[in-house]
């Protein structure tokens, strides 16, 4: 297996392009199921998860084509056409590799009146149930059956009537599945305490571009008036606010500066506030965000929360940065029950982090030292890269398949701003 070798201590400086958002793309791709007309998505990131989702859609009979893009380009243009759907089953061997596959449940149910999806298992960061997805679809009129590790959703008389559901817990994926089911319902649907992440707004904007009628976009109360059919569209995937925040931490931990091209500051205000509280300069500029860490880093206390709160997907990366701050930071992870897998690995690099339940106390240390470290999940692996960029000596990050799920050509982007980093095969 590949690994990444970093020789740390170099001050990073320069400009790097931010790719399309993984977590937007993974909910825009299944929208192709909602129409028999072509859907073209631009600015799709080149990621393992996107390839996996494309393969899953191909299993249903969806044709996909990638527009010509030069190897050096970041991002791709993909046209999808669900002219005829030949299967409504998402099989275990595909779903187990990518839990976001559950996002075909709502659109497949809406289009075909039925859908069968293997239950996604848990993952490293938590058991991640899908009960809220199912409760929302039931509220919209679906019949749900669970058997042999699969969930089967059926619409009465082949179509959903629509309905009303109030989420007891904010859930990004459940909001997305419910939205994609409601747009073709015969009546009106309402969602309360819906997720408000920018990726949800991106989904709503695409659905409206396809002819859906949605009110309250960007708020936690969504009203969807079902329409008989949706048409094709061409749509640009939003920029990845988590990738942007990750590279901001990478430059900052080296005392460097970076221009994050295509990053949108309005979509990452909690991350920007945390960086500023840590003593990092963050400034919106035409076409992106400029980040510079030219002074000492300060300790920060915060809790993760649903948008617009501090994103759980940024917790591991900020923690790596705070390892070099003066003083003790206190981070509380309120979304997932096991999202501190990066802590033991950071401590092996000389960090001093204590965890007590969902709270981590990050005692700043004067230096980090390079080590062989193991990635355990996507964002944990990025926190190890960030630490390695500041660590003295050589850091090797193993199990890169975690990283490749969410960061497009990471080592090329970091090399653009001066990192001494290379990917080597064999392990
Ligand atoms: C999405 O996951 C993201 N993934 C995650 O990003 C992100 O961490 C998460 O939202 C929170 O922002 C994609 O968009 C593909 P949730 P999702 O449903 O939808 C509980 C990354 O690193 N819950 O908002 O699965 C759940 O256990 C990934 O890019 C239920 O109890 O997250 C969690 O505690 C990791 N029942 C909380 O809600 C349900 O039916 C939030 O989960 C659904 C969720």
Boltz pocket constraint, residues with backbone or C-beta under 6 A from the ligand:
constraints:
  - pocket:
      binder: B
      contacts: [[A, 22], [A, 23], [A, 24], [A, 26], [A, 100], [A, 126], [A, 127], [A, 128], [A, 129], [A, 130], [A, 131], [A, 132], [A, 133], [A, 134], [A, 169], [A, 170], [A, 171], [A, 172], [A, 173], [A, 174], [A, 312], [A, 313], [A, 334], [A, 335], [A, 336], [A, 337], [A, 378], [A, 379], [A, 406]]
      max_distance: 6.0
